[in-house]
Amino acid sequence: MTTATPKRKKSAPKTFQDAYDVLKSNAEMLQSQDEPDIDNLMSTVEESIAAYRVCEARLDAIEQALGSAFAMDDDSEG
């Protein structure tokens, strides 16, 4: 039987690595449960969404920076 562990509200992660760690930890926790911890599910989902948004924003910024760098490289070769 799984015991409910109260989760306290955490601040949103600021870095990609911190956000990735939150996502990984929450996924492992959810996968390891024999029975879902319904009492804390919403806070886990909210925390995961916030972490996902941090990762998504960082990846979008990198994609945009790489796109600009390659566009500049293409312009200088042309």
PDB file of N, CA, C and O in Angstrom, chain B, residues numbered from 101:
ATOM      1  N   MET B 101       0.839  -1.191   0.000  1.00  0.00           N
ATOM      2  CA  MET B 101       0.000   0.000   0.000  1.00  0.00           C
ATOM      3  C   MET B 101       0.880   1.247   0.000  1.00  0.00           C
ATOM      4  O   MET B 101       1.858   1.326   0.743  1.00  0.00           O
ATOM      5  N   THR B 102       0.532   2.199  -0.820  1.00  0.00           N
ATOM      6  CA  THR B 102       1.287   3.439  -0.921  1.00  0.00           C
ATOM      7  C   THR B 102       0.770   4.431   0.103  1.00  0.00           C
ATOM      8  O   THR B 102      -0.437   4.641   0.228  1.00  0.00           O
ATOM      9  N   THR B 103       1.693   5.042   0.837  1.00  0.00           N
ATOM     10  CA  THR B 103       1.315   6.041   1.820  1.00  0.00           C
ATOM     11  C   THR B 103       1.359   7.413   1.182  1.00  0.00           C
ATOM     12  O   THR B 103       2.304   7.747   0.467  1.00  0.00           O
ATOM     13  N   ALA B 104       0.343   8.201   1.439  1.00  0.00           N
ATOM     14  CA  ALA B 104       0.295   9.551   0.876  1.00  0.00           C
ATOM     15  C   ALA B 104       1.350  10.413   1.543  1.00  0.00           C
ATOM     16  O   ALA B 104       1.425  10.500   2.768  1.00  0.00           O
ATOM     17  N   THR B 105       2.158  11.044   0.717  1.00  0.00           N
ATOM     18  CA  THR B 105       3.175  11.954   1.215  1.00  0.00           C
ATOM     19  C   THR B 105       2.772  13.358   0.809  1.00  0.00           C
ATOM     20  O   THR B 105       2.690  13.664  -0.380  1.00  0.00           O
ATOM     21  N   PRO B 106       2.520  14.220   1.794  1.00  0.00           N
ATOM     22  CA  PRO B 106       2.121  15.575   1.439  1.00  0.00           C
ATOM     23  C   PRO B 106       3.245  16.279   0.678  1.00  0.00           C
ATOM     24  O   PRO B 106       4.410  16.229   1.075  1.00  0.00           O
ATOM     25  N   LYS B 107       2.879  16.924  -0.405  1.00  0.00           N
ATOM     26  CA  LYS B 107       3.856  17.687  -1.184  1.00  0.00           C
ATOM     27  C   LYS B 107       3.696  19.150  -0.845  1.00  0.00           C
ATOM     28  O   LYS B 107       2.582  19.664  -0.742  1.00  0.00           O
ATOM     29  N   ARG B 108       4.806  19.802  -0.676  1.00  0.00           N
ATOM     30  CA  ARG B 108       4.719  21.239  -0.467  1.00  0.00           C
ATOM     31  C   ARG B 108       4.975  21.926  -1.793  1.00  0.00           C
ATOM     32  O   ARG B 108       5.688  21.406  -2.652  1.00  0.00           O
ATOM     33  N   LYS B 109       4.399  23.073  -1.945  1.00  0.00           N
ATOM     34  CA  LYS B 109       4.508  23.838  -3.185  1.00  0.00           C
ATOM     35  C   LYS B 109       5.955  24.277  -3.376  1.00  0.00           C
ATOM     36  O   LYS B 109       6.535  24.932  -2.509  1.00  0.00           O
ATOM     37  N   LYS B 110       6.531  23.909  -4.516  1.00  0.00           N
ATOM     38  CA  LYS B 110       7.901  24.288  -4.832  1.00  0.00           C
ATOM     39  C   LYS B 110       7.871  25.412  -5.848  1.00  0.00           C
ATOM     40  O   LYS B 110       6.921  25.546  -6.619  1.00  0.00           O
ATOM     41  N   SER B 111       8.923  26.218  -5.839  1.00  0.00           N
ATOM     42  CA  SER B 111       9.001  27.266  -6.852  1.00  0.00           C
ATOM     43  C   SER B 111       9.397  26.631  -8.175  1.00  0.00           C
ATOM     44  O   SER B 111      10.043  25.583  -8.200  1.00  0.00           O
ATOM     45  N   ALA B 112       9.013  27.258  -9.258  1.00  0.00           N
ATOM     46  CA  ALA B 112       9.304  26.733 -10.591  1.00  0.00           C
ATOM     47  C   ALA B 112      10.813  26.721 -10.807  1.00  0.00           C
ATOM     48  O   ALA B 112      11.511  27.644 -10.386  1.00  0.00           O
ATOM     49  N   PRO B 113      11.311  25.688 -11.454  1.00  0.00           N
ATOM     50  CA  PRO B 113      12.751  25.629 -11.734  1.00  0.00           C
ATOM     51  C   PRO B 113      13.155  26.759 -12.685  1.00  0.00           C
ATOM     52  O   PRO B 113      12.353  27.223 -13.494  1.00  0.00           O
ATOM     53  N   LYS B 114      14.400  27.186 -12.571  1.00  0.00           N
ATOM     54  CA  LYS B 114      14.883  28.312 -13.386  1.00  0.00           C
ATOM     55  C   LYS B 114      15.755  27.849 -14.548  1.00  0.00           C
ATOM     56  O   LYS B 114      15.837  28.539 -15.565  1.00  0.00           O
ATOM     57  N   THR B 115      16.404  26.701 -14.417  1.00  0.00           N
ATOM     58  CA  THR B 115      17.316  26.242 -15.460  1.00  0.00           C
ATOM     59  C   THR B 115      16.762  24.994 -16.144  1.00  0.00           C
ATOM     60  O   THR B 115      15.896  24.302 -15.610  1.00  0.00           O
ATOM     61  N   PHE B 116      17.282  24.728 -17.332  1.00  0.00           N
ATOM     62  CA  PHE B 116      16.870  23.531 -18.058  1.00  0.00           C
ATOM     63  C   PHE B 116      17.164  22.286 -17.224  1.00  0.00           C
ATOM     64  O   PHE B 116      16.315  21.402 -17.107  1.00  0.00           O
ATOM     65  N   GLN B 117      18.365  22.214 -16.642  1.00  0.00           N
ATOM     66  CA  GLN B 117      18.746  21.021 -15.890  1.00  0.00           C
ATOM     67  C   GLN B 117      17.840  20.802 -14.689  1.00  0.00           C
ATOM     68  O   GLN B 117      17.433  19.673 -14.417  1.00  0.00           O
ATOM     69  N   ASP B 118      17.518  21.875 -13.964  1.00  0.00           N
ATOM     70  CA  ASP B 118      16.616  21.753 -12.815  1.00  0.00           C
ATOM     71  C   ASP B 118      15.233  21.280 -13.261  1.00  0.00           C
ATOM     72  O   ASP B 118      14.626  20.422 -12.621  1.00  0.00           O
ATOM     73  N   ALA B 119      14.744  21.845 -14.359  1.00  0.00           N
ATOM     74  CA  ALA B 119      13.430  21.461 -14.875  1.00  0.00           C
ATOM     75  C   ALA B 119      13.434  20.011 -15.344  1.00  0.00           C
ATOM     76  O   ALA B 119      12.488  19.267 -15.087  1.00  0.00           O
ATOM     77  N   TYR B 120      14.496  19.614 -16.029  1.00  0.00           N
ATOM     78  CA  TYR B 120      14.620  18.226 -16.495  1.00  0.00           C
ATOM     79  C   TYR B 120      14.633  17.272 -15.305  1.00  0.00           C
ATOM     80  O   TYR B 120      14.004  16.215 -15.342  1.00  0.00           O
ATOM     81  N   ASP B 121      15.351  17.650 -14.252  1.00  0.00           N
ATOM     82  CA  ASP B 121      15.412  16.809 -13.048  1.00  0.00           C
ATOM     83  C   ASP B 121      14.034  16.655 -12.407  1.00  0.00           C
ATOM     84  O   ASP B 121      13.688  15.576 -11.926  1.00  0.00           O
ATOM     85  N   VAL B 122      13.251  17.731 -12.400  1.00  0.00           N
ATOM     86  CA  VAL B 122      11.885  17.674 -11.854  1.00  0.00           C
ATOM     87  C   VAL B 122      11.041  16.697 -12.680  1.00  0.00           C
ATOM     88  O   VAL B 122      10.341  15.848 -12.128  1.00  0.00           O
ATOM     89  N   LEU B 123      11.118  16.828 -14.006  1.00  0.00           N
ATOM     90  CA  LEU B 123      10.341  15.943 -14.875  1.00  0.00           C
ATOM     91  C   LEU B 123      10.751  14.479 -14.682  1.00  0.00           C
ATOM     92  O   LEU B 123       9.901  13.594 -14.584  1.00  0.00           O
ATOM     93  N   LYS B 124      12.040  14.242 -14.631  1.00  0.00           N
ATOM     94  CA  LYS B 124      12.549  12.880 -14.459  1.00  0.00           C
ATOM     95  C   LYS B 124      12.123  12.299 -13.113  1.00  0.00           C
ATOM     96  O   LYS B 124      11.680  11.153 -13.036  1.00  0.00           O
ATOM     97  N   SER B 125      12.259  13.091 -12.065  1.00  0.00           N
ATOM     98  CA  SER B 125      11.888  12.651 -10.720  1.00  0.00           C
ATOM     99  C   SER B 125      10.390  12.350 -10.625  1.00  0.00           C
ATOM    100  O   SER B 125       9.991  11.329 -10.065  1.00  0.00           O
ATOM    101  N   ASN B 126       9.569  13.242 -11.172  1.00  0.00           N
ATOM    102  CA  ASN B 126       8.122  13.032 -11.123  1.00  0.00           C
ATOM    103  C   ASN B 126       7.707  11.813 -11.933  1.00  0.00           C
ATOM    104  O   ASN B 126       6.831  11.058 -11.512  1.00  0.00           O
ATOM    105  N   ALA B 127       8.327  11.613 -13.091  1.00  0.00           N
ATOM    106  CA  ALA B 127       8.010  10.444 -13.917  1.00  0.00           C
ATOM    107  C   ALA B 127       8.382   9.157 -13.182  1.00  0.00           C
ATOM    108  O   ALA B 127       7.610   8.198 -13.172  1.00  0.00           O
ATOM    109  N   GLU B 128       9.564   9.136 -12.568  1.00  0.00           N
ATOM    110  CA  GLU B 128       9.990   7.949 -11.823  1.00  0.00           C
ATOM    111  C   GLU B 128       9.062   7.675 -10.647  1.00  0.00           C
ATOM    112  O   GLU B 128       8.711   6.527 -10.375  1.00  0.00           O
ATOM    113  N   MET B 129       8.667   8.746  -9.950  1.00  0.00           N
ATOM    114  CA  MET B 129       7.773   8.599  -8.802  1.00  0.00           C
ATOM    115  C   MET B 129       6.423   8.035  -9.244  1.00  0.00           C
ATOM    116  O   MET B 129       5.887   7.130  -8.604  1.00  0.00           O
ATOM    117  N   LEU B 130       5.877   8.565 -10.333  1.00  0.00           N
ATOM    118  CA  LEU B 130       4.577   8.095 -10.813  1.00  0.00           C
ATOM    119  C   LEU B 130       4.656   6.645 -11.302  1.00  0.00           C
ATOM    120  O   LEU B 130       3.731   5.863 -11.084  1.00  0.00           O
ATOM    121  N   GLN B 131       5.749   6.298 -11.954  1.00  0.00           N
ATOM    122  CA  GLN B 131       5.905   4.933 -12.459  1.00  0.00           C
ATOM    123  C   GLN B 131       6.106   3.921 -11.343  1.00  0.00           C
ATOM    124  O   GLN B 131       5.735   2.757 -11.490  1.00  0.00           O
ATOM    125  N   SER B 132       6.685   4.349 -10.234  1.00  0.00           N
ATOM    126  CA  SER B 132       6.989   3.415  -9.150  1.00  0.00           C
ATOM    127  C   SER B 132       5.815   3.176  -8.204  1.00  0.00           C
ATOM    128  O   SER B 132       5.874   2.281  -7.362  1.00  0.00           O
ATOM    129  N   GLN B 133       4.754   3.964  -8.334  1.00  0.00           N
ATOM    130  CA  GLN B 133       3.609   3.819  -7.429  1.00  0.00           C
ATOM    131  C   GLN B 133       2.795   2.578  -7.778  1.00  0.00           C
ATOM    132  O   GLN B 133       2.476   2.327  -8.940  1.00  0.00           O
ATOM    133  N   ASP B 134       2.467   1.811  -6.741  1.00  0.00           N
ATOM    134  CA  ASP B 134       1.573   0.675  -6.935  1.00  0.00           C
ATOM    135  C   ASP B 134       0.147   1.171  -7.125  1.00  0.00           C
ATOM    136  O   ASP B 134      -0.613   0.638  -7.933  1.00  0.00           O
ATOM    137  N   GLU B 135      -0.194   2.193  -6.371  1.00  0.00           N
ATOM    138  CA  GLU B 135      -1.511   2.817  -6.459  1.00  0.00           C
ATOM    139  C   GLU B 135      -1.285   4.319  -6.628  1.00  0.00           C
ATOM    140  O   GLU B 135      -0.404   4.886  -5.983  1.00  0.00           O
ATOM    141  N   PRO B 136      -2.060   4.959  -7.476  1.00  0.00           N
ATOM    142  CA  PRO B 136      -1.841   6.396  -7.682  1.00  0.00           C
ATOM    143  C   PRO B 136      -2.113   7.201  -6.409  1.00  0.00           C
ATOM    144  O   PRO B 136      -3.060   6.924  -5.675  1.00  0.00           O
ATOM    145  N   ASP B 137      -1.282   8.183  -6.167  1.00  0.00           N
ATOM    146  CA  ASP B 137      -1.445   9.081  -5.030  1.00  0.00           C
ATOM    147  C   ASP B 137      -2.325  10.248  -5.481  1.00  0.00           C
ATOM    148  O   ASP B 137      -1.837  11.330  -5.806  1.00  0.00           O
ATOM    149  N   ILE B 138      -3.613   9.999  -5.491  1.00  0.00           N
ATOM    150  CA  ILE B 138      -4.579  10.963  -6.016  1.00  0.00           C
ATOM    151  C   ILE B 138      -4.518  12.293  -5.264  1.00  0.00           C
ATOM    152  O   ILE B 138      -4.720  13.350  -5.863  1.00  0.00           O
ATOM    153  N   ASP B 139      -4.246  12.252  -3.972  1.00  0.00           N
ATOM    154  CA  ASP B 139      -4.218  13.482  -3.176  1.00  0.00           C
ATOM    155  C   ASP B 139      -3.139  14.448  -3.649  1.00  0.00           C
ATOM    156  O   ASP B 139      -3.307  15.663  -3.535  1.00  0.00           O
ATOM    157  N   ASN B 140      -2.043  13.932  -4.174  1.00  0.00           N
ATOM    158  CA  ASN B 140      -0.940  14.791  -4.603  1.00  0.00           C
ATOM    159  C   ASN B 140      -0.777  14.842  -6.118  1.00  0.00           C
ATOM    160  O   ASN B 140       0.150  15.482  -6.614  1.00  0.00           O
ATOM    161  N   LEU B 141      -1.648  14.188  -6.849  1.00  0.00           N
ATOM    162  CA  LEU B 141      -1.506  14.112  -8.296  1.00  0.00           C
ATOM    163  C   LEU B 141      -1.552  15.487  -8.952  1.00  0.00           C
ATOM    164  O   LEU B 141      -0.739  15.777  -9.829  1.00  0.00           O
ATOM    165  N   MET B 142      -2.474  16.324  -8.547  1.00  0.00           N
ATOM    166  CA  MET B 142      -2.613  17.634  -9.182  1.00  0.00           C
ATOM    167  C   MET B 142      -1.368  18.483  -8.972  1.00  0.00           C
ATOM    168  O   MET B 142      -0.919  19.156  -9.899  1.00  0.00           O
ATOM    169  N   SER B 143      -0.806  18.461  -7.771  1.00  0.00           N
ATOM    170  CA  SER B 143       0.401  19.261  -7.536  1.00  0.00           C
ATOM    171  C   SER B 143       1.582  18.701  -8.331  1.00  0.00           C
ATOM    172  O   SER B 143       2.434  19.462  -8.788  1.00  0.00           O
ATOM    173  N   THR B 144       1.639  17.382  -8.500  1.00  0.00           N
ATOM    174  CA  THR B 144       2.695  16.771  -9.309  1.00  0.00           C
ATOM    175  C   THR B 144       2.541  17.179 -10.768  1.00  0.00           C
ATOM    176  O   THR B 144       3.526  17.501 -11.432  1.00  0.00           O
ATOM    177  N   VAL B 145       1.316  17.165 -11.265  1.00  0.00           N
ATOM    178  CA  VAL B 145       1.050  17.558 -12.651  1.00  0.00           C
ATOM    179  C   VAL B 145       1.384  19.040 -12.851  1.00  0.00           C
ATOM    180  O   VAL B 145       2.026  19.394 -13.840  1.00  0.00           O
ATOM    181  N   GLU B 146       0.964  19.897 -11.942  1.00  0.00           N
ATOM    182  CA  GLU B 146       1.249  21.333 -12.055  1.00  0.00           C
ATOM    183  C   GLU B 146       2.752  21.601 -12.029  1.00  0.00           C
ATOM    184  O   GLU B 146       3.257  22.413 -12.803  1.00  0.00           O
ATOM    185  N   GLU B 147       3.456  20.919 -11.143  1.00  0.00           N
ATOM    186  CA  GLU B 147       4.908  21.068 -11.053  1.00  0.00           C
ATOM    187  C   GLU B 147       5.575  20.597 -12.350  1.00  0.00           C
ATOM    188  O   GLU B 147       6.522  21.218 -12.833  1.00  0.00           O
ATOM    189  N   SER B 148       5.074  19.509 -12.897  1.00  0.00           N
ATOM    190  CA  SER B 148       5.624  18.970 -14.140  1.00  0.00           C
ATOM    191  C   SER B 148       5.356  19.894 -15.322  1.00  0.00           C
ATOM    192  O   SER B 148       6.222  20.069 -16.179  1.00  0.00           O
ATOM    193  N   ILE B 149       4.184  20.477 -15.375  1.00  0.00           N
ATOM    194  CA  ILE B 149       3.856  21.411 -16.464  1.00  0.00           C
ATOM    195  C   ILE B 149       4.776  22.622 -16.405  1.00  0.00           C
ATOM    196  O   ILE B 149       5.279  23.068 -17.436  1.00  0.00           O
ATOM    197  N   ALA B 150       5.002  23.157 -15.208  1.00  0.00           N
ATOM    198  CA  ALA B 150       5.903  24.308 -15.065  1.00  0.00           C
ATOM    199  C   ALA B 150       7.313  23.942 -15.511  1.00  0.00           C
ATOM    200  O   ALA B 150       7.975  24.729 -16.187  1.00  0.00           O
ATOM    201  N   ALA B 151       7.773  22.762 -15.140  1.00  0.00           N
ATOM    202  CA  ALA B 151       9.110  22.305 -15.537  1.00  0.00           C
ATOM    203  C   ALA B 151       9.179  22.097 -17.045  1.00  0.00           C
ATOM    204  O   ALA B 151      10.170  22.456 -17.681  1.00  0.00           O
ATOM    205  N   TYR B 152       8.135  21.522 -17.610  1.00  0.00           N
ATOM    206  CA  TYR B 152       8.091  21.308 -19.059  1.00  0.00           C
ATOM    207  C   TYR B 152       8.192  22.636 -19.808  1.00  0.00           C
ATOM    208  O   TYR B 152       8.892  22.734 -20.817  1.00  0.00           O
ATOM    209  N   ARG B 153       7.501  23.640 -19.318  1.00  0.00           N
ATOM    210  CA  ARG B 153       7.524  24.954 -19.976  1.00  0.00           C
ATOM    211  C   ARG B 153       8.921  25.574 -19.945  1.00  0.00           C
ATOM    212  O   ARG B 153       9.330  26.229 -20.903  1.00  0.00           O
ATOM    213  N   VAL B 154       9.648  25.371 -18.855  1.00  0.00           N
ATOM    214  CA  VAL B 154      11.026  25.863 -18.773  1.00  0.00           C
ATOM    215  C   VAL B 154      11.880  25.162 -19.818  1.00  0.00           C
ATOM    216  O   VAL B 154      12.628  25.811 -20.549  1.00  0.00           O
ATOM    217  N   CYS B 155      11.773  23.835 -19.891  1.00  0.00           N
ATOM    218  CA  CYS B 155      12.539  23.064 -20.883  1.00  0.00           C
ATOM    219  C   CYS B 155      12.176  23.497 -22.297  1.00  0.00           C
ATOM    220  O   CYS B 155      13.053  23.708 -23.135  1.00  0.00           O
ATOM    221  N   GLU B 156      10.892  23.627 -22.553  1.00  0.00           N
ATOM    222  CA  GLU B 156      10.427  24.014 -23.883  1.00  0.00           C
ATOM    223  C   GLU B 156      10.973  25.390 -24.282  1.00  0.00           C
ATOM    224  O   GLU B 156      11.417  25.580 -25.414  1.00  0.00           O
ATOM    225  N   ALA B 157      10.939  26.338 -23.356  1.00  0.00           N
ATOM    226  CA  ALA B 157      11.430  27.691 -23.645  1.00  0.00           C
ATOM    227  C   ALA B 157      12.924  27.672 -23.940  1.00  0.00           C
ATOM    228  O   ALA B 157      13.380  28.349 -24.861  1.00  0.00           O
ATOM    229  N   ARG B 158      13.689  26.905 -23.172  1.00  0.00           N
ATOM    230  CA  ARG B 158      15.132  26.824 -23.405  1.00  0.00           C
ATOM    231  C   ARG B 158      15.423  26.163 -24.742  1.00  0.00           C
ATOM    232  O   ARG B 158      16.289  26.629 -25.482  1.00  0.00           O
ATOM    233  N   LEU B 159      14.723  25.096 -25.063  1.00  0.00           N
ATOM    234  CA  LEU B 159      14.940  24.422 -26.343  1.00  0.00           C
ATOM    235  C   LEU B 159      14.547  25.324 -27.511  1.00  0.00           C
ATOM    236  O   LEU B 159      15.237  25.350 -28.530  1.00  0.00           O
ATOM    237  N   ASP B 160      13.451  26.062 -27.373  1.00  0.00           N
ATOM    238  CA  ASP B 160      13.037  27.007 -28.422  1.00  0.00           C
ATOM    239  C   ASP B 160      14.099  28.084 -28.626  1.00  0.00           C
ATOM    240  O   ASP B 160      14.402  28.459 -29.759  1.00  0.00           O
ATOM    241  N   ALA B 161      14.660  28.578 -27.527  1.00  0.00           N
ATOM    242  CA  ALA B 161      15.686  29.621 -27.619  1.00  0.00           C
ATOM    243  C   ALA B 161      16.937  29.081 -28.310  1.00  0.00           C
ATOM    244  O   ALA B 161      17.551  29.777 -29.119  1.00  0.00           O
ATOM    245  N   ILE B 162      17.307  27.860 -27.997  1.00  0.00           N
ATOM    246  CA  ILE B 162      18.482  27.254 -28.630  1.00  0.00           C
ATOM    247  C   ILE B 162      18.219  27.025 -30.115  1.00  0.00           C
ATOM    248  O   ILE B 162      19.082  27.294 -30.951  1.00  0.00           O
ATOM    249  N   GLU B 163      17.043  26.533 -30.438  1.00  0.00           N
ATOM    250  CA  GLU B 163      16.691  26.300 -31.841  1.00  0.00           C
ATOM    251  C   GLU B 163      16.743  27.611 -32.630  1.00  0.00           C
ATOM    252  O   GLU B 163      17.250  27.649 -33.751  1.00  0.00           O
ATOM    253  N   GLN B 164      16.223  28.665 -32.044  1.00  0.00           N
ATOM    254  CA  GLN B 164      16.225  29.972 -32.707  1.00  0.00           C
ATOM    255  C   GLN B 164      17.657  30.494 -32.868  1.00  0.00           C
ATOM    256  O   GLN B 164      18.009  31.025 -33.922  1.00  0.00           O
ATOM    257  N   ALA B 165      18.477  30.344 -31.832  1.00  0.00           N
ATOM    258  CA  ALA B 165      19.863  30.813 -31.906  1.00  0.00           C
ATOM    259  C   ALA B 165      20.648  30.028 -32.955  1.00  0.00           C
ATOM    260  O   ALA B 165      21.436  30.601 -33.707  1.00  0.00           O
ATOM    261  N   LEU B 166      20.430  28.715 -33.000  1.00  0.00           N
ATOM    262  CA  LEU B 166      21.118  27.907 -34.005  1.00  0.00           C
ATOM    263  C   LEU B 166      20.647  28.266 -35.409  1.00  0.00           C
ATOM    264  O   LEU B 166      21.448  28.331 -36.341  1.00  0.00           O
ATOM    265  N   GLY B 167      19.356  28.496 -35.555  1.00  0.00           N
ATOM    266  CA  GLY B 167      18.817  28.905 -36.852  1.00  0.00           C
ATOM    267  C   GLY B 167      19.444  30.204 -37.322  1.00  0.00           C
ATOM    268  O   GLY B 167      19.794  30.343 -38.494  1.00  0.00           O
ATOM    269  N   SER B 168      19.585  31.159 -36.408  1.00  0.00           N
ATOM    270  CA  SER B 168      20.213  32.439 -36.748  1.00  0.00           C
ATOM    271  C   SER B 168      21.678  32.253 -37.090  1.00  0.00           C
ATOM    272  O   SER B 168      22.177  32.855 -38.041  1.00  0.00           O
ATOM    273  N   ALA B 169      22.364  31.433 -36.331  1.00  0.00           N
ATOM    274  CA  ALA B 169      23.794  31.193 -36.580  1.00  0.00           C
ATOM    275  C   ALA B 169      24.002  30.544 -37.935  1.00  0.00           C
ATOM    276  O   ALA B 169      24.905  30.933 -38.676  1.00  0.00           O
ATOM    277  N   PHE B 170      23.182  29.560 -38.267  1.00  0.00           N
ATOM    278  CA  PHE B 170      23.318  28.890 -39.557  1.00  0.00           C
ATOM    279  C   PHE B 170      22.909  29.813 -40.704  1.00  0.00           C
ATOM    280  O   PHE B 170      23.490  29.743 -41.787  1.00  0.00           O
ATOM    281  N   ALA B 171      21.927  30.666 -40.483  1.00  0.00           N
ATOM    282  CA  ALA B 171      21.520  31.621 -41.511  1.00  0.00           C
ATOM    283  C   ALA B 171      22.645  32.618 -41.783  1.00  0.00           C
ATOM    284  O   ALA B 171      22.890  32.976 -42.935  1.00  0.00           O
ATOM    285  N   MET B 172      23.321  33.062 -40.743  1.00  0.00           N
ATOM    286  CA  MET B 172      24.441  33.981 -40.898  1.00  0.00           C
ATOM    287  C   MET B 172      25.591  33.286 -41.630  1.00  0.00           C
ATOM    288  O   MET B 172      26.270  33.893 -42.458  1.00  0.00           O
ATOM    289  N   ASP B 173      25.798  32.018 -41.318  1.00  0.00           N
ATOM    290  CA  ASP B 173      26.853  31.240 -41.964  1.00  0.00           C
ATOM    291  C   ASP B 173      26.541  31.066 -43.452  1.00  0.00           C
ATOM    292  O   ASP B 173      27.428  31.188 -44.298  1.00  0.00           O
ATOM    293  N   ASP B 174      25.281  30.781 -43.761  1.00  0.00           N
ATOM    294  CA  ASP B 174      24.863  30.637 -45.149  1.00  0.00           C
ATOM    295  C   ASP B 174      25.036  31.942 -45.924  1.00  0.00           C
ATOM    296  O   ASP B 174      25.452  31.927 -47.082  1.00  0.00           O
ATOM    297  N   ASP B 175      24.717  33.072 -45.287  1.00  0.00           N
ATOM    298  CA  ASP B 175      24.854  34.380 -45.932  1.00  0.00           C
ATOM    299  C   ASP B 175      26.315  34.694 -46.242  1.00  0.00           C
ATOM    300  O   ASP B 175      26.619  35.271 -47.286  1.00  0.00           O
ATOM    301  N   SER B 176      27.215  34.318 -45.342  1.00  0.00           N
ATOM    302  CA  SER B 176      28.632  34.640 -45.550  1.00  0.00           C
ATOM    303  C   SER B 176      29.256  33.741 -46.610  1.00  0.00           C
ATOM    304  O   SER B 176      30.261  34.113 -47.216  1.00  0.00           O
ATOM    305  N   GLU B 177      28.678  32.561 -46.845  1.00  0.00           N
ATOM    306  CA  GLU B 177      29.203  31.644 -47.866  1.00  0.00           C
ATOM    307  C   GLU B 177      28.696  32.002 -49.259  1.00  0.00           C
ATOM    308  O   GLU B 177      29.347  31.709 -50.261  1.00  0.00           O
ATOM    309  N   GLY B 178      27.531  32.637 -49.310  1.00  0.00           N
ATOM    310  CA  GLY B 178      26.849  32.884 -50.567  1.00  0.00           C
ATOM    311  C   GLY B 178      27.457  33.881 -51.409  1.00  0.00           C
ATOM    312  O   GLY B 178      26.953  34.162 -52.496  1.00  0.00           O
TER     313      GLY B 178
END
